[in-house]
Amino acid sequence: MTVETVHLEGHIIDSLTLSKVLDLIVQHGGSYEIVRFRVGTRRSDPSSADIAVSAENEDHLEAILHLIGQHGAERPAGNAELRPAPADGVFPEQFYSTTNLESFVRVGDSWIPVENIEMDCGIRVTGLGASPAAACVPVHRVKRGDLIVVGDRGVRVQPLPRREAESVFGFMGSGVSTERPKELVVAAVARAMQAVREQGRRILFVGGPAIVHTGAAPWLEAVIRAGWIDVLFAGNALAAHDIEQAMLGTSLGIDLRTGLPASHGHEHHLRAINAIRAAGGIRQAVEAGLLARGIMHACIVHGVPFVLAGSIRDDGPLPEVITDSVRAQDAMREHVRGVGIAIMAATTLHSVATGNLLPASVETVCVDSDADTVIKLVDRGTHQAHGLVTDCEFFIKELAARLPGVVLP
Amino acid sequence: MITPRPRLLMCPPDAYDLRYEINAWMSLRNRPDVSRAREQWRALHRVLTEQAGAEVELITQAPNAPDMVFTANAGLVAGARVFLSRFRHPERQVEEEPFRRWFQAHGFEVREPPPGIHFEGEGDALFAGDTLVAGYLKRSDIAAHRWLAAELGIPVLSLELVDPRWYHLDTAFFALTPDLIVHYPGAFDEYARRALRHRFETIEVAEEEAMRFACNSVVLGRHVVIPEGCPRLGAELERRGWRVHPVPMTEFLKSGGACKCLALHLGQVLPAA
């Protein structure tokens, strides 16, 4: 499939030009998606639409674009405009703001892909002349003089393919599944993880502390030990309560075997954090034999990298926690390369933060007991996310049971 | 209240001829009788000035521009501005310069279409109240409609012309009032027909009369100046209270033009947006 986005503007509703252009695309074997639509607010105002036209191949697309061009559907004219960044950490005015969709820029009269696409960044072009390359760049990483794409001209965005009914998540559509059989969804996630592995891509897990509070930590630990997770993103809390549980048997002071509060249990996570700080870090604590089980232990022992991003309400924090948010984002950026599926459980903050960094082509599953978390994630631009509204304990236990090679606790 | 007399621009046919074929009506084997054409032009001028109450300005025809008599194609006038034409055919592009000079000399603010965009003036753009009805595909580009909409700040109804015989909007459409229009549906695609029916009360012209350029008529208040040989439309207009003035146009029909093509509205006052 080849796609190009055209712009149609004018009194296209009253004149029925929009209907005509869309009909023509379909009549000639193409398909379309209206990427952006603005209706004139007064009768005299023109309306405008950005229409992504898809066709089988370049020739077919060319024929359709020529046809609808006569009715005013304009192709992005010419090469992208580039302007130097005026200072370190500052984009030139009118910079093109990225989406998380696969994107291309037209440089030297040919389309080149934008590497490492993520939403809300700019596009930096290097190697003009000989071998131009384009990459997504967050604002804080731009250097004075870097050539940045300005305006919409010469930028092409590849819309996500419509979900095929037979794909693993086909039955879910893209909504939030409060009313779909949950076991089917978990089975689909397990299959998707296996498919991602077969494609040689990586599996990212993003988790919140409720995984530990609900008693699901041993199951997640088993999944990690079986080698099903390639990178873990979390905050201070998941790691702190996991270590609290590993060292003291409680999570937020609740004894996970009895469900009853332990004496002075509210201090437990602080004692756990303090012990890790005393050891110099999680890795050192594992090597010293101080930390002998749990999620973080499994990560260290099995060489699974993790990024612990700090937040304003953290206790401690643990020494590995990155408290500079911008640095934490950059660390997460390094680890999302090559990720084929992201599974997010029981965390709004880290789910949205991760969603911001992911290309829309990464399958994203968000599990939370609150539908709001999923809705927030999608509203902030991670449109590809599948939502499963359920308790993370059920999800993780069910997932562990369905993945080959997992030794259940 | 004194209503100012409507002003028109016409071009006496001193160098009118048929020297090329750029529309379905033109044939070098069927050239106009030039002296008869002069008589027909004078008759039209007389009806417009003496019966329909128009004031007519004249422009001298350039010797290398045989179609310059069709002044409606020179541009579109709105208030003190003229949106100049850029003809699709090189044969007619020679008219652009003499018209530009005339408009400049007569105090108009001259606007040109954006680069690479064709626009053929009132041939393809006619006001109906606060709507600009505009044709495209045969001669004018739809991109010109966007330009006019932006310049004028009014809605533009873009209509696709599909039959080579009705190559300009004004060969198949005219407005009687802001809400009542006359058209030949066969000239337009289905979307345009639907858009017209949705926006206006319509009077349809039969193909036989459309072939005699019934739609190439000049409306001045309650007067309609139409080509001879269109009795059905004439009767319908009279029934609705218009005064109809048929004028013989045979020699101009050979070039694909008639009454309206021979007269451009000047001093059209734009309705407040």
Interface residues (C-beta under 8 A of the other chain):
Chain A: E9 G10 H11 I12 D14 S15 L16 T17 S19 K20 R43 S44 P46 Q70 H71 G72 E74
Chain B: D130 L137 I142 A143 H145 R146 A149 A150 G153 I154 P155 V156 L157 S158 L159 E160 D189 Y191 A192 R194 A195 H198 R199 A273
